Amino acid sequence: MVRLDNPNQGNPLSTFVLAYFQIHDKAGYARYVELATPIFIREGVKILGNDESPVPITPGLKVDKAVLLEFRDDAHYKHFFSQPDYMAAAKHRDAASTITAMKFERFEG
């Protein structure tokens, strides 16, 4: 039987972010990567996947890049995205690409 509740009550589960991008300004996106990468490292965010040639499974989906990030927990996720230097870097990302992203928790079954 698979449990859908959290049997590790009190032990936070990892939070993941899956993002995919359509990049229309490669130089602008490269500037975002240059600014953001040290912030990811400093804040302990794990980059589990980073593919510049993802293969969409969904018909008609156009994607130039896919990224999978892991945060220790939801508080870590919220802390990271509220950092002023990351928010400044993200302006370059937003100007250079269209992003689709989702947040979800690790499945503990």
N, C-alpha and C positions, 0 to 999 in steps of 0.2 A: 504494500500500500504506500502510495506517495503522499507525504504530508505537505500541505500548502501553507500551513501556519509556520511560525518561526520557532522551532524547538530550542533554539539558542537564545531565548528571551534574555535581554540584557547584553548580549554579545552582538554588536552591530555587524551587519552584513556589508560586504563591499557594494559600492554603487558604481555602475558603469554608464558611460556615455558613448553612444554610437552616433557618429556624424558622417554625413556624406556631402560632398561639395560639387558644384558646377563652378569652375574657375573661369572667369572672363578677363582677368588681369594677372598674368603669371608673375610679373615683377612685383605687383602689390601684394600678392599672396606670399611671395618669397620674403618680403619685408616682414609680414606677420610672423612667419616661421622663425625668422632671425630674432625677432623681439620676444616671441612667446616661448621658444624652446628653453631658454635658461630659467624661465618662470616655472615651467612644468617640472624641471629638474629640482629647483630650489624647494618647491612645495611638495615634492614626493609623489607626484601623479605618475602612475605607470602607463606607458604607451604600449598597449598590448598588440595593436595592429596599426599599420600606416602604409596604405597601398595607393600608389599613384596610377595604377591600372586595374582597378577592381572590375570584376565581371558581373554585371547585373543579372540576377535571375528573373526579376520581374520584367516582362516584355515592355519595351518603350522607355525604360528608366535610363536616364543619361547621367552618368556619374564620372567625374574626373579624379576624385580622390575619396577614400574612405578611411576613417580613423576610429579606433576603439580605445577608450581610456578607462582606467580603473582608479577609483578613489577609495580610501580606507572605509568611508561610510558617508552618509548623507551630509553630516556636518562638515567633513573635509571638502566635499563637492561644493557646498554653499560658500565656504571660506575661500576656496580657490577662485571661483567666478566673481567674488566681490573684491578681489585685489585690484587696487587702482592701476598698477602697471599692466596687469593682464587686460583690464577693461580698455586701456589705451591701445594695447596691441590688437585687441579684437576689432577695433575700428578699421584697421587695415584689412583684416580678414573680411569684414562685412562689405567694405567697398570693393574688394577684389573678387568676391565669390557669392554664390547663393548657397546657403547651408540648410540642411535638414538634419535635425538631431533629435535624439530621444534619450531619456534617462531611465535606468531600470536597476533592480537589485539582483545580486547573486541568488541563484536558486539553490536552496539547501534541501535536498530530498532524502 
